[in-house]
Structure formats: C-alpha cells, structure tokens
Amino acid sequence: MLLTLVETHLRRTGTPPTRFGREAARDPRFVHDLRRGRTVGDRLLRRVTAYIEGCGR
C-alpha cells in the first residue's frame, strides 16, 4: 500500500525517487528499498504519509 502511494506521488509530481526519499524519509534509497520489499514501521509510515499529504497544499 505504501509503495503504491509513493509511486502515485512520484508520477503525479515528477519528483525523482532519491529526492523523495531524502525529503520524506531522510534516506535517498528509500524508494529503491521499498521497491525491493522493504517494510517500514509505524513512525516512518506516518512521516512519509504526512509528507505526501503536505505536498498537496
């Protein structure tokens, strides 16, 4: 679910995956790792979700 949300955001905004990872998760490899099956905890999930929601303003 998170990966789908992130991929949709990347397509909609044209943001490069490394930039998104750096800004949303403080990890430039975040999107790459998600694509390879990385799981995230609740805290990081909330941070990334809040980042995506904040970009819509």
NORFEN-V890099 format. One record per backbone hydrogen bond with DSSP energy under -0.5 kcal/mol. NH is the residue of the N-H (numbers start at 0). CO is the residue of the C=O. E is the energy in kcal/mol with one decimal. If there is no record, write none. Layout:
nh->NH co->CO e->E
nh->NH co->CO e->E
//
This chain:
nh->4 co->0 e->-2.2
nh->5 co->1 e->-2.8
nh->6 co->2 e->-3.0
nh->7 co->3 e->-2.4
nh->8 co->4 e->-2.1
nh->9 co->5 e->-2.7
nh->10 co->6 e->-2.3
nh->11 co->7 e->-2.7
nh->12 co->8 e->-2.5
nh->13 co->9 e->-2.2
nh->14 co->9 e->-0.5
nh->19 co->15 e->-2.4
nh->20 co->16 e->-2.6
nh->21 co->17 e->-2.3
nh->22 co->18 e->-2.6
nh->23 co->19 e->-3.4
nh->24 co->19 e->-0.5
nh->24 co->20 e->-1.9
nh->25 co->20 e->-0.6
nh->25 co->21 e->-0.7
nh->26 co->20 e->-2.2
nh->29 co->26 e->-2.1
nh->32 co->28 e->-3.0
nh->33 co->29 e->-2.4
nh->34 co->30 e->-2.6
nh->35 co->31 e->-1.1
nh->36 co->33 e->-1.9
nh->37 co->32 e->-2.7
nh->44 co->40 e->-2.3
nh->45 co->41 e->-2.5
nh->46 co->42 e->-2.0
nh->47 co->43 e->-2.7
nh->48 co->44 e->-2.4
nh->49 co->45 e->-2.5
nh->50 co->46 e->-2.1
nh->51 co->47 e->-2.3
nh->52 co->48 e->-2.6
nh->53 co->49 e->-2.5
nh->54 co->50 e->-1.2
nh->54 co->51 e->-0.5
nh->55 co->51 e->-0.5
nh->55 co->52 e->-0.9
nh->56 co->53 e->-0.9
//
